[in-house]
Structures are given as C-alpha cells and as structure tokens.
C-alpha cells in the first residue's frame, strides 16, 4: 500500500497547503478570446427594412420581423428578463403587437423568454401561434427534466456562471456575452411540423425547414420577401461549431449537420443576408455563401478524418491529437476558431457516436476501480508525497496538463487532501487562463475554485433549480411531461421489494396517470380522466390538483412534506403513504454533482 494516509492536507477552509507558495498563477484571458467578445456588443441590428436582431442581451439573439399586421419573433431568449429588455428596446422602433413566435430549436437560451412577450392565455386561445419542429417538446423535456440535473450542473461550469472577479474580466461565453440565467417563461408550441412549413403571420411570409444539426429539433427560417436566411444554430456564430457540447447532449451527427447546411444553402439562393442566433448578422451575400461552404466543409472534414483514423485502429484520444483542420479552414480567423466548439473535443464524440465507447483494447472492459487504481499508481510513484512533488514539479516546468493528471490520483485516495487539491487547482488555473475556448476555460476555472475550497457550488445550483422550475413553468408543461420526470429520480436500490400504485389527477387539464413502483422500476401509465375518482383504476393513494400543484412533487423541487402542505393538493387515501412513496424519489437539486473530486 502507498503512504496515502499520511501527511494529509486540511479540508477546505483549513490551513493553506504546503505547495501554496509554489503555485501562484496570475489571472489572464487569451487575447483572441478577449477580442472575440467585441462581437457581442449589446445592440439591435437592423437587416433590410424590417428585420431586427437583438445581439448581446444574453447568450442567444432574439429576432423580430415587423409585418403590416404584427411582429413575428424568432426565438425568445434565455429568460423573461432578456425578453423584456429586448422588447423595451424594440418598442423604440415599432409598436407592432407580437403576432406569432417561432422556436428555432429546444435549447433553453432560445425558448424561455416567451411569457414576457405574449400572454400564455392568448397562446392557449389560439390568438398567438407558436411554431416549432414536432420534436421540440420531447427534446426540451429530456434536457430540462430527464437529464436536467447533470446538464445543469455542467452548464454552470461551461458558462462560467459561478465565476467572478479577475477570472471574468473581459470574458464572453464563446457564442455570446456572459451567460446570466433568469426566470423561465417557456410556453409550449401550438403548431408543429416535420419537414417544412410555409405560413403567413402578421403579414410576414415564413418558410421553415427542418435542419437537424446542433439540435435534433433545429429549423431554419427563410423570409422570402426580405431576402433573409435565419440560420438558427446550424451556423453557430463566428467559431468552430460545437459538434459536441461539454454540458452533455444527445449525439449530434456531423453528417446530418453538413447535409442540413447543404439544404440551407439551396433554399438560401434567394437570400442576400443571413441572421444568426448567436452573434451579429452577415449582410454581405458573398460572405454568406463562403461561410456556408467553409462551415460545412470543416464539419465534413472533421467527421471523415475521425472515421478514417478509427478505421486504422487509433483510439479516441489518439485521433484527437491527429485530426487538425486544413490551413485554409483553420486560418479562417473570422469564422472557424475554437472559441466554443473545437476539433479536439468533437473527435471523441464522433467516435462514440459512430462506433461506441470501446476503443478495442479489452483493458477497458473491466478496469480497476478508480480508488484502487489510484492507490496502486501512487504507491508505484513512491507514495503520496513523491506523487505530489512530481505534480508540482510538472506544473513549475510548464506541464500543467500532466500536473493535473498526477494530482487527480492523490485526490481519489482522499478528496480532503488539500495539498493535492491546491496543486490540481493551480494546474487548472494555468490551463484555463491559456484556453482560447470559452467552455474549456469555464470548466478549468470553476474546477480550480471548487478544489481549493473558495467555491461551494451546491447552494448556487439549488438556487438555479428553484429559480428555473417555477409554478409558472409547471403550469405550462404537459401533464405527461411532469409525471415522466419522476422515474429517472427513483432510488431503485431502496425499493427492490416494493410494489405500489399511486394516482395523479390533473384537474386543470382533465388528465390522469398512475405511477407504479414495481421492484425498482417506476412505470407511468395514462388512465381515463375519471378512473381515479370512481375507483375503476385501483390505487393505494391518489393525489389531485393543478399542474403546478402536483408538478412540484413530480419533478422533485419540493420535499414530500412541503408538497402535502401546498395549496390545491388533495389526497385520496393516506397522506403518510403518499409521503412515503415520494420519499422513494430523489429531490432535484439536493446534491450538486461534483465533477472535480472523483
């Protein structure tokens, strides 16, 4: 065994580590990344006679097209605060009412400001249509509900949401200004389509095309009377596209992506200008055509060369070292620099998406558990003190990457080892300050603060959950989406011998469901609206109420006790039995997933 149990450093908040004096690193930002931020000056750009693109108000743009009978809004922003700010500035230019909304895709920075722009009752009554691809609601449900906790925690790091001070001087998010979350005003779409749709809204002719790319739900919009292509995130700002996002997402197929650009280039033959959902518009037709060509070629090149080297037997990490954009694309300083996406972090995702996680070496089939492996490797290096000395020496010699890797093994032996955490934190700062990619920088610098004990992200994460999952949002989501949020939170290991059925009656929409815990699996079934009340579907206990009333428990933002005390919740049967049932599910936001101590 190693001497990992000796010479332990203090836990966060205790004494400074023994390596502190050797690990100073002055805050900095890569000059190219700093210069990139000038693109996101807060401004409403006018394109042609009646198209307005609001850049710099938050991560994504809001686009407005003013027609003779009203205004069509393409994407509504990150939150109601952004939407209100944009609308206030648009009101200096037009008093046209909002006649329709288009969602280009399901990501939160594009769809969560809606209730600040239109009255949800007007949407429900059919007075203001919301257009989107048919997959949008299911995709939104998956990212905000099913895998929302881990993606939300990773987004905190990716977008540097918990950083401040010198770490944020001059910073941007790679595809927009600094990301600032706020209240969620999502309203579900009312008009959906599969491949293409042509409509007139507010006197504005719109042609919408499904272009799967950065999101499966992605659509672009052509304004034929204006000669404008609204390219959504098929063209993902002035940088290499995020073929994989570090916050996590479904596989983004590069082939589908560049084929979507081909389609978009064809339908854009009538267009003179292109309006993006991140960054300023492209008002020169020649530049628009060049961007479409170079962007799709960069994506195809990355895909083809990844597959080529995979076929020659290289592993994911080896291919990431080999594949580089050719000079004519890598040298495109205006459009293909790695401020947000990068070839390096796209390659492993492409490999996994096409081939799977296994690299072909069976050593990966049943690896030594992390802590056991760390103990043996640290022992082979001569013990904890020797391993940390090597790590600090690597950092001092300029090899911050290897320093972080070595310190990781010591931390896996003891997550409270402050010396190891400070070495790794210093390595992360060195890597973060040198990073040209905004998302890499966010992960590195957030990790540094967690490791050295200057940041506890758990309460911030909890606050973000409470701010995002509001009663207003719960009242806008479909009832089935709410009940299907529960099964992925089941503490299966605690209910392997339990079989119990509960009923959930949503009085505001007249829909009912059962959730049955069946020996480690929570099964959701829709049942006739009155079947719970008349007993034709037997349950151990049933709850009735509106979507906000029941949804808070189903998505896990309130404790069982707080749920039972919520106004409008009615329980048929034992309240204690319902509380016990809900106690079998984890509460959303109760624990922040800590990526840096494992």
C-alpha positions as CSV (number, residue, x, y, z in Angstrom):
1,X,0.0,0.0,0.0
2,X,1.1,3.6,-0.5
3,X,1.6,6.1,2.2
4,X,-1.6,7.9,1.1
5,X,-2.9,8.0,4.6
6,X,-0.1,10.2,5.9
7,X,0.7,13.9,5.5
8,X,-2.9,14.7,4.7
9,X,-3.7,18.3,4.0
10,X,-6.5,20.2,5.6
11,X,-10.0,20.2,4.3
12,X,-11.3,23.4,2.6
13,X,-11.3,26.3,5.0
14,X,-8.4,24.9,6.9
15,X,-4.7,25.7,6.7
16,X,-3.0,26.6,3.4
17,X,-1.4,23.7,1.6
18,X,2.3,23.1,1.7
19,X,2.6,23.9,-2.0
20,X,0.7,27.2,-2.0
21,X,3.8,29.4,-2.4
22,X,4.9,27.5,-5.5
23,X,1.6,27.6,-7.3
24,X,0.8,31.3,-7.9
25,X,-0.9,32.0,-11.2
26,X,-2.0,35.5,-12.3
27,X,-5.4,35.8,-13.8
28,X,-5.4,36.2,-17.6
29,X,-7.5,35.7,-20.7
30,X,-6.4,34.5,-24.1
31,X,-6.1,37.7,-26.3
32,X,-8.1,36.1,-29.1
33,X,-10.9,35.1,-26.8
34,X,-11.0,38.6,-25.3
35,X,-11.1,40.1,-28.8
36,X,-13.9,37.7,-29.8
37,X,-16.1,39.3,-27.1
38,X,-16.4,42.5,-29.2
39,X,-18.9,40.7,-31.5
40,X,-21.4,40.6,-28.7
41,X,-21.9,44.3,-28.1
42,X,-25.4,44.9,-26.9
43,X,-27.2,46.2,-29.9
44,X,-30.2,45.8,-32.1
45,X,-29.0,45.3,-35.7
46,X,-31.4,46.3,-38.5
47,X,-31.3,43.9,-41.5
48,X,-33.1,45.3,-44.5
49,X,-36.3,47.2,-44.0
50,X,-38.0,45.3,-41.2
51,X,-35.8,42.6,-39.6
52,X,-34.2,43.3,-36.3
53,X,-31.7,41.1,-34.5
54,X,-31.0,41.8,-30.8
55,X,-27.4,40.8,-30.0
56,X,-25.7,40.9,-26.6
57,X,-28.7,40.9,-24.3
58,X,-27.9,37.3,-23.1
59,X,-26.4,34.2,-24.6
60,X,-28.7,33.9,-27.7
61,X,-30.2,36.5,-30.0
62,X,-33.9,37.4,-30.3
63,X,-35.0,38.2,-33.9
64,X,-38.1,40.3,-34.8
65,X,-39.7,40.7,-38.2
66,X,-42.2,43.6,-38.3
67,X,-45.1,42.9,-40.7
68,X,-48.1,45.1,-41.6
69,X,-50.3,43.1,-39.1
70,X,-47.9,42.4,-36.3
71,X,-44.4,41.3,-35.3
72,X,-43.1,37.7,-35.7
73,X,-40.5,36.9,-33.0
74,X,-37.9,34.2,-33.9
75,X,-36.7,32.8,-30.5
76,X,-37.5,34.4,-27.2
77,X,-34.1,34.2,-25.4
78,X,-32.8,32.7,-22.2
79,X,-35.4,34.1,-19.8
80,X,-38.1,36.6,-19.2
81,X,-35.6,39.3,-18.2
82,X,-33.8,39.2,-21.5
83,X,-37.1,39.1,-23.4
84,X,-38.4,42.2,-21.5
85,X,-35.2,44.1,-22.2
86,X,-35.3,43.4,-25.9
87,X,-39.0,44.2,-26.2
88,X,-38.5,47.5,-24.4
89,X,-35.8,48.5,-26.9
90,X,-37.9,47.2,-29.9
91,X,-40.7,49.4,-28.7
92,X,-38.4,52.4,-29.6
93,X,-38.6,51.2,-33.2
94,X,-42.1,49.7,-33.5
95,X,-45.4,49.4,-31.7
96,X,-46.4,46.3,-33.6
97,X,-48.0,43.6,-31.4
98,X,-46.5,40.1,-31.3
99,X,-48.4,38.1,-33.9
100,X,-46.5,34.9,-33.8
101,X,-43.4,33.2,-32.3
102,X,-41.0,30.7,-33.9
103,X,-38.7,28.5,-31.9
104,X,-35.7,27.5,-34.0
105,X,-34.9,24.7,-31.5
106,X,-35.4,23.5,-28.0
107,X,-32.3,24.8,-26.1
108,X,-33.2,26.9,-23.1
109,X,-31.4,30.1,-24.3
110,X,-33.9,30.2,-27.2
111,X,-37.3,29.4,-25.7
112,X,-37.6,30.6,-22.1
113,X,-38.5,34.3,-22.5
114,X,-41.8,33.7,-24.1
115,X,-44.2,34.6,-21.4
116,X,-42.7,38.1,-21.2
117,X,-43.6,38.7,-24.9
118,X,-47.1,37.2,-25.1
119,X,-49.8,36.3,-22.6
120,X,-49.9,32.4,-22.3
121,X,-53.7,32.7,-22.3
122,X,-53.6,34.2,-25.8
123,X,-51.4,31.3,-26.9
124,X,-53.8,28.8,-25.4
125,X,-56.7,30.5,-27.1
126,X,-55.0,30.4,-30.5
127,X,-54.6,34.1,-30.8
128,X,-50.8,33.9,-30.9
129,X,-49.4,30.8,-32.6
130,X,-46.0,29.3,-31.7
131,X,-44.3,27.4,-34.5
132,X,-41.7,24.7,-33.9
133,X,-40.5,21.3,-35.1
134,X,-42.5,18.3,-34.0
135,X,-39.7,17.0,-31.8
136,X,-39.2,20.2,-29.8
137,X,-41.3,19.5,-26.8
138,X,-39.9,16.0,-26.2
139,X,-36.3,17.3,-26.7
140,X,-37.0,20.1,-24.2
141,X,-38.4,17.7,-21.7
142,X,-35.3,15.4,-21.9
143,X,-32.8,18.3,-21.4
144,X,-34.7,20.1,-18.7
145,X,-36.2,17.1,-16.9
146,X,-34.7,13.7,-17.7
147,X,-31.0,14.8,-17.7
148,X,-31.5,18.3,-16.5
149,X,-29.7,17.9,-13.1
150,X,-26.4,16.8,-14.5
151,X,-26.6,19.0,-17.6
152,X,-27.5,22.0,-15.4
153,X,-24.5,21.4,-13.1
154,X,-22.2,21.1,-16.1
155,X,-23.6,24.2,-17.7
156,X,-22.7,26.1,-14.5
157,X,-19.1,25.3,-15.3
158,X,-19.2,25.5,-19.0
159,X,-20.7,29.0,-19.0
160,X,-18.6,30.2,-16.0
161,X,-21.8,31.0,-14.2
162,X,-20.2,30.9,-10.7
163,X,-17.1,32.8,-11.5
164,X,-16.4,36.5,-10.8
165,X,-13.6,39.0,-10.2
166,X,-10.5,38.8,-12.3
167,X,-11.5,35.4,-13.7
168,X,-14.3,37.1,-15.6
169,X,-12.5,40.3,-16.7
170,X,-13.1,40.6,-20.5
171,X,-14.8,37.2,-20.7
172,X,-17.6,36.1,-23.0
173,X,-19.3,32.7,-23.5
174,X,-17.9,31.9,-26.9
175,X,-21.2,32.3,-28.7
176,X,-22.5,35.3,-26.8
177,X,-21.9,37.6,-23.8
178,X,-21.6,36.2,-20.3
179,X,-24.5,33.8,-19.7
180,X,-26.9,35.2,-17.0
181,X,-29.8,32.9,-16.1
182,X,-33.2,34.2,-15.0
183,X,-36.9,33.3,-14.6
184,X,-38.2,30.6,-17.1
185,X,-41.1,31.7,-19.2
186,X,-41.3,28.8,-21.6
187,X,-44.6,28.2,-23.4
188,X,-45.2,25.1,-25.4
189,X,-45.6,25.4,-29.2
190,X,-49.0,25.2,-30.7
191,X,-48.2,24.5,-34.4
192,X,-45.6,21.9,-35.2
193,X,-44.3,20.3,-38.4
194,X,-41.9,17.6,-39.6
195,X,-40.0,18.6,-42.7
196,X,-41.1,22.0,-43.9
197,X,-43.9,24.5,-43.4
198,X,-44.9,27.7,-45.1
199,X,-47.1,30.2,-43.3
200,X,-48.0,33.9,-43.2
201,X,-48.2,35.5,-39.8
202,X,-48.6,39.2,-39.1
203,X,-48.4,39.7,-42.8
204,X,-44.9,38.1,-42.9
205,X,-44.3,35.2,-45.2
206,X,-42.2,32.5,-43.5
207,X,-40.7,29.3,-44.9
208,X,-39.5,26.9,-42.2
209,X,-37.2,23.9,-42.9
210,X,-36.1,21.1,-40.6
211,X,-32.3,21.2,-40.5
212,X,-31.1,18.7,-37.7
213,X,-27.6,19.8,-36.6
214,X,-26.8,21.4,-33.3
215,X,-30.1,20.1,-32.1
216,X,-32.5,17.4,-33.5
217,X,-35.3,20.0,-33.3
218,X,-33.4,22.7,-35.3
219,X,-35.3,24.6,-38.0
220,X,-34.1,27.5,-40.2
221,X,-36.4,30.2,-41.5
222,X,-36.4,31.9,-44.9
223,X,-38.0,35.3,-45.2
224,X,-38.6,35.3,-49.0
225,X,-39.9,38.8,-49.2
226,X,-36.9,40.1,-47.4
227,X,-34.1,38.0,-48.9
228,X,-33.1,36.9,-45.4
229,X,-32.0,33.5,-44.1
230,X,-32.4,33.0,-40.4
231,X,-29.9,30.2,-39.9
232,X,-30.7,29.2,-36.3
233,X,-27.6,27.5,-34.8
234,X,-26.8,25.5,-38.0
235,X,-24.2,28.2,-38.3
236,X,-23.2,28.5,-34.7
237,X,-21.7,32.0,-34.6
238,X,-18.2,33.1,-35.6
239,X,-16.4,30.0,-34.4
240,X,-16.0,26.3,-34.9
241,X,-19.3,24.6,-34.2
242,X,-20.0,22.6,-31.1
243,X,-20.3,19.2,-32.6
244,X,-20.3,18.0,-29.0
245,X,-21.2,20.2,-26.1
246,X,-19.3,19.8,-22.8
247,X,-22.6,20.2,-20.8
248,X,-23.7,16.9,-22.4
249,X,-26.4,16.2,-25.0
250,X,-27.6,13.6,-27.5
251,X,-25.2,12.7,-30.2
252,X,-25.0,15.5,-32.8
253,X,-24.5,13.7,-36.1
254,X,-22.0,15.7,-38.2
255,X,-23.2,14.1,-41.5
256,X,-26.8,15.3,-40.8
257,X,-25.3,18.7,-39.8
258,X,-23.4,19.4,-43.0
259,X,-26.3,18.0,-45.1
260,X,-28.5,20.5,-43.3
261,X,-26.1,23.2,-44.4
262,X,-26.4,22.0,-47.9
263,X,-30.2,22.2,-47.8
264,X,-30.0,25.6,-46.2
265,X,-27.6,26.8,-48.9
266,X,-30.0,25.7,-51.6
267,X,-33.1,27.4,-50.1
268,X,-30.9,30.5,-49.4
269,X,-30.3,31.1,-53.1
270,X,-32.9,33.8,-53.0
271,X,-31.3,35.4,-49.9
272,X,-28.9,38.3,-49.7
273,X,-28.3,38.3,-45.9
274,X,-28.1,35.8,-43.1
275,X,-29.2,36.4,-39.5
276,X,-27.7,34.2,-36.8
277,X,-29.0,33.2,-33.4
278,X,-25.6,34.0,-31.9
279,X,-23.5,37.0,-32.9
280,X,-24.1,39.7,-35.5
281,X,-25.8,39.2,-38.9
282,X,-24.0,38.6,-42.1
283,X,-25.0,41.3,-44.5
284,X,-22.8,40.5,-47.5
285,X,-24.1,37.8,-49.8
286,X,-20.6,36.7,-50.9
287,X,-19.6,36.2,-47.3
288,X,-22.8,34.3,-46.5
289,X,-22.1,31.9,-49.3
290,X,-18.4,31.5,-48.2
291,X,-19.5,30.9,-44.6
292,X,-22.0,28.2,-45.6
293,X,-19.3,26.4,-47.7
294,X,-16.5,26.6,-45.2
295,X,-18.6,25.7,-42.3
296,X,-20.0,22.5,-43.9
297,X,-16.5,21.6,-45.2
298,X,-15.0,21.9,-41.7
299,X,-17.7,19.7,-40.3
300,X,-17.3,17.0,-43.0
301,X,-13.5,17.1,-42.8
302,X,-13.7,16.5,-39.0
303,X,-16.1,13.6,-39.5
304,X,-14.3,12.0,-42.4
305,X,-10.9,12.2,-40.8
306,X,-12.1,10.8,-37.5
307,X,-13.6,7.8,-39.2
308,X,-10.5,7.4,-41.3
309,X,-8.2,7.1,-38.3
310,X,-10.7,5.0,-36.4
311,X,-10.6,2.5,-39.3
312,X,-6.8,2.5,-38.9
313,X,-7.2,1.4,-35.3
314,X,-6.5,4.6,-33.4
315,X,-8.3,5.3,-30.1
316,X,-10.4,8.4,-29.4
317,X,-7.7,10.4,-27.7
318,X,-5.1,9.5,-30.3
319,X,-7.4,10.6,-33.1
320,X,-8.0,13.9,-31.3
321,X,-4.2,14.6,-31.4
322,X,-4.0,13.7,-35.2
323,X,-7.0,15.5,-36.7
324,X,-6.5,19.2,-37.4
325,X,-8.3,21.4,-39.7
326,X,-6.5,22.1,-43.0
327,X,-4.8,25.5,-43.2
328,X,-7.4,27.2,-45.4
329,X,-10.1,26.4,-42.8
330,X,-8.0,26.7,-39.6
331,X,-6.8,30.1,-40.9
332,X,-10.3,31.5,-41.2
333,X,-9.9,33.9,-38.3
334,X,-13.4,35.3,-38.6
335,X,-15.4,32.1,-38.6
336,X,-13.7,28.8,-37.6
337,X,-11.6,29.5,-34.4
338,X,-12.3,27.2,-31.4
339,X,-14.0,29.7,-29.2
340,X,-16.9,27.4,-28.5
341,X,-16.6,24.1,-30.3
342,X,-13.3,22.5,-31.1
343,X,-12.0,19.7,-33.2
344,X,-10.3,18.2,-30.1
345,X,-13.5,17.7,-28.1
346,X,-15.6,16.8,-31.2
347,X,-13.5,13.8,-32.2
348,X,-14.2,11.6,-29.2
349,X,-18.0,12.3,-29.5
350,X,-17.9,11.4,-33.2
351,X,-16.0,8.2,-32.4
352,X,-18.5,7.3,-29.7
353,X,-21.5,8.2,-31.9
354,X,-20.4,6.1,-34.8
355,X,-18.5,3.2,-33.1
356,X,-19.3,3.4,-29.4
357,X,-17.2,4.0,-26.3
358,X,-15.0,0.9,-26.7
359,X,-11.6,1.6,-28.3
360,X,-10.8,-2.1,-28.9
361,X,-8.4,-2.7,-26.1
362,X,-10.1,-5.1,-23.6
363,X,-8.2,-3.4,-20.7
364,X,-11.2,-1.1,-20.7
365,X,-13.8,-3.8,-20.3
366,X,-13.3,-4.3,-16.6
367,X,-10.9,-1.6,-15.3
368,X,-9.5,-1.4,-11.8
369,X,-11.9,0.7,-9.7
370,X,-10.7,4.3,-9.5
371,X,-9.7,4.5,-5.9
372,X,-7.9,1.1,-6.0
373,X,-6.1,2.1,-9.2
374,X,-5.1,5.4,-7.7
375,X,-3.7,3.7,-4.6
376,X,-1.6,1.3,-6.7
377,X,-0.3,4.0,-9.0
378,X,0.5,6.5,-6.2
379,X,2.3,3.6,-4.5
380,X,4.3,2.9,-7.6
381,X,5.4,6.5,-7.8
382,X,6.8,6.3,-4.3
383,X,3.8,7.4,-2.3
384,X,1.7,10.5,-1.8
385,X,4.5,12.9,-1.1
386,X,6.5,11.8,-4.1
387,X,3.5,11.9,-6.4
388,X,2.6,15.5,-5.3
389,X,6.2,16.6,-5.7
390,X,6.2,15.3,-9.2
391,X,2.9,17.0,-9.9
392,X,4.2,20.4,-8.5
393,X,7.4,20.0,-10.5
394,X,5.4,19.3,-13.7
395,X,3.4,22.5,-13.1
396,X,6.6,24.5,-12.5
397,X,8.1,23.2,-15.7
398,X,5.0,24.3,-17.7
399,X,3.3,20.9,-18.0
400,X,0.0,21.8,-16.3
401,X,-1.9,19.1,-18.0
402,X,0.3,16.3,-16.5
403,X,0.3,18.0,-13.1
404,X,-3.5,17.9,-13.0
405,X,-3.5,14.2,-14.0
406,X,-1.0,13.3,-11.3
407,X,-2.8,15.2,-8.6
408,X,-6.1,13.5,-9.6
409,X,-4.8,10.2,-8.4
410,X,-3.9,11.6,-5.0
411,X,-7.3,13.2,-4.7
412,X,-9.0,9.9,-5.5
413,X,-7.4,8.4,-2.4
414,X,-8.5,11.3,-0.2
415,X,-10.8,14.0,-1.5
416,X,-10.0,16.2,1.5
417,X,-6.2,16.2,0.7
418,X,-5.8,20.0,0.5
419,X,-2.2,19.8,-0.8
420,X,-3.3,17.7,-3.8
421,X,-6.4,19.9,-4.4
422,X,-4.3,23.0,-4.5
423,X,-1.8,21.5,-6.9
424,X,-4.6,20.5,-9.2
425,X,-6.4,23.8,-8.8
426,X,-3.2,25.7,-9.8
427,X,-2.9,23.4,-12.8
428,X,-6.4,24.1,-13.8
429,X,-5.9,27.9,-13.5
430,X,-2.8,27.7,-15.7
431,X,-4.8,25.7,-18.3
432,X,-7.9,28.0,-18.0
433,X,-6.0,31.3,-18.4
434,X,-4.3,30.0,-21.5
435,X,-7.5,28.5,-23.1
436,X,-8.9,30.1,-26.3
437,X,-12.1,28.0,-25.9
438,X,-14.5,29.7,-23.5
439,X,-16.1,26.5,-22.4
440,X,-12.8,24.8,-21.6
441,X,-11.9,27.9,-19.6
442,X,-15.1,27.8,-17.7
443,X,-14.6,24.2,-16.7
444,X,-11.0,24.7,-15.7
445,X,-11.5,27.8,-13.6
446,X,-14.7,26.6,-11.9
447,X,-12.8,23.4,-11.0
448,X,-10.0,25.4,-9.6
449,X,-12.3,27.2,-7.2
450,X,-14.1,24.0,-6.1
451,X,-10.8,22.3,-5.5
452,X,-9.2,25.0,-3.4
453,X,-12.3,25.4,-1.3
454,X,-13.1,29.0,-2.4
455,X,-16.4,27.9,-4.0
456,X,-19.2,25.7,-2.9
457,X,-21.5,25.4,-5.9
458,X,-24.2,23.4,-4.2
459,X,-26.3,26.4,-2.9
460,X,-25.9,28.2,-6.2
461,X,-27.1,25.1,-8.0
462,X,-30.1,24.7,-5.7
463,X,-30.9,28.4,-6.2
464,X,-30.8,27.9,-10.0
465,X,-33.1,24.9,-9.8
466,X,-35.6,26.9,-7.7
467,X,-35.4,29.9,-10.0
468,X,-35.9,27.9,-13.2
469,X,-38.5,25.3,-12.2
470,X,-41.3,27.8,-11.1
471,X,-45.0,27.3,-10.7
472,X,-45.5,29.3,-13.8
473,X,-43.3,26.9,-15.8
474,X,-45.0,23.8,-14.3
475,X,-48.4,25.3,-15.3
476,X,-47.2,25.5,-19.0
477,X,-45.8,22.0,-19.3
478,X,-47.8,19.0,-20.5
479,X,-49.0,16.8,-17.6
480,X,-47.4,13.7,-19.1
481,X,-44.1,15.5,-19.2
482,X,-44.4,16.1,-15.4
483,X,-45.2,12.5,-14.5
484,X,-42.4,11.2,-16.7
485,X,-40.0,13.4,-14.8
486,X,-40.3,11.1,-11.7
487,X,-39.0,7.7,-12.8
488,X,-35.4,8.8,-13.5
489,X,-35.2,10.0,-9.9
490,X,-36.2,6.7,-8.3
491,X,-33.9,5.4,-5.6
492,X,-34.2,1.9,-7.1
493,X,-31.9,0.2,-4.6
494,X,-34.3,1.1,-1.8
495,X,-37.5,-0.3,-3.4
496,X,-36.4,-3.6,-4.9
497,X,-39.1,-5.4,-2.9
498,X,-41.8,-2.7,-3.2
499,X,-44.9,-2.8,-5.5
500,X,-47.3,0.1,-5.0
501,X,-49.5,2.1,-7.4
502,X,-50.4,5.8,-6.9
503,X,-52.7,8.0,-8.9
504,X,-52.2,11.6,-10.2
505,X,-55.2,13.5,-11.4
506,X,-54.5,16.9,-13.1
507,X,-57.7,18.9,-12.6
508,X,-56.7,21.8,-14.8
509,X,-56.3,19.7,-18.0
510,X,-58.6,16.7,-17.1
511,X,-55.8,14.1,-17.4
512,X,-54.9,11.3,-15.1
513,X,-52.0,8.9,-14.7
514,X,-50.7,6.2,-12.5
515,X,-47.1,5.8,-11.3
516,X,-46.4,2.3,-10.1
517,X,-43.2,1.4,-8.3
518,X,-42.6,-2.2,-9.4
519,X,-39.5,-3.6,-7.7
520,X,-37.0,-0.9,-8.7
521,X,-38.9,0.5,-11.7
522,X,-41.4,3.4,-11.8
523,X,-43.9,2.8,-14.5
524,X,-46.1,5.6,-15.9
525,X,-49.5,4.9,-17.5
526,X,-52.2,7.2,-18.7
527,X,-55.7,6.3,-17.4
528,X,-59.2,7.6,-18.2
529,X,-59.8,11.0,-16.6
530,X,-62.4,9.9,-14.1
531,X,-61.0,6.4,-13.3
532,X,-59.2,7.5,-10.2
533,X,-62.2,9.3,-8.7
534,X,-64.6,6.4,-9.4
535,X,-62.2,3.7,-8.3
536,X,-62.2,1.8,-11.6
537,X,-58.4,2.0,-11.5
538,X,-57.4,1.0,-8.0
539,X,-54.5,2.8,-6.3
540,X,-53.0,2.8,-2.9
541,X,-53.3,6.5,-2.7
542,X,-54.2,9.3,-5.2
543,X,-53.4,13.0,-5.4
544,X,-55.3,15.6,-7.4
545,X,-54.6,19.2,-8.2
546,X,-53.4,21.5,-11.0
547,X,-50.1,21.0,-12.9
548,X,-48.2,23.5,-10.7
549,X,-49.6,21.8,-7.5
550,X,-48.7,18.3,-8.5
551,X,-45.8,19.1,-10.7
552,X,-43.6,20.4,-7.9
553,X,-43.5,16.9,-6.4
554,X,-43.3,15.0,-9.6
555,X,-40.2,16.9,-10.8
556,X,-38.7,16.9,-7.3
557,X,-38.4,20.5,-6.4
558,X,-40.2,20.2,-3.1
559,X,-39.9,17.7,-0.3
560,X,-42.8,15.3,0.4
561,X,-43.8,17.2,3.5
562,X,-43.9,20.6,1.7
563,X,-45.8,19.1,-1.2
564,X,-48.6,17.8,1.1
565,X,-48.9,21.3,2.5
566,X,-49.2,23.0,-0.8
567,X,-52.5,24.8,-1.6
568,X,-54.7,23.0,-4.0
569,X,-53.3,19.5,-3.3
570,X,-55.9,16.9,-2.4
571,X,-55.1,13.4,-1.3
572,X,-57.4,10.5,-1.6
573,X,-56.1,8.0,1.0
574,X,-53.3,8.1,3.4
575,X,-51.1,11.2,3.3
576,X,-48.4,9.2,5.1
577,X,-48.5,6.6,2.3
578,X,-48.1,9.3,-0.3
579,X,-45.2,10.9,1.5
580,X,-43.5,7.5,1.8
581,X,-44.0,7.0,-1.9
582,X,-42.5,10.3,-2.8
583,X,-39.6,9.7,-0.4
584,X,-38.5,6.9,-2.8
585,X,-37.5,9.6,-5.3
586,X,-34.5,11.9,-5.1
587,X,-35.2,15.6,-4.8
588,X,-34.0,17.7,-7.6
589,X,-31.1,20.0,-6.6
590,X,-30.5,18.3,-3.3
591,X,-26.9,17.4,-4.2
592,X,-24.6,19.2,-6.7
593,X,-22.8,16.7,-8.9
594,X,-19.2,17.4,-8.1
595,X,-17.0,16.5,-11.1
596,X,-13.7,17.5,-9.5
597,X,-13.4,15.2,-6.6
598,X,-13.6,11.8,-8.2
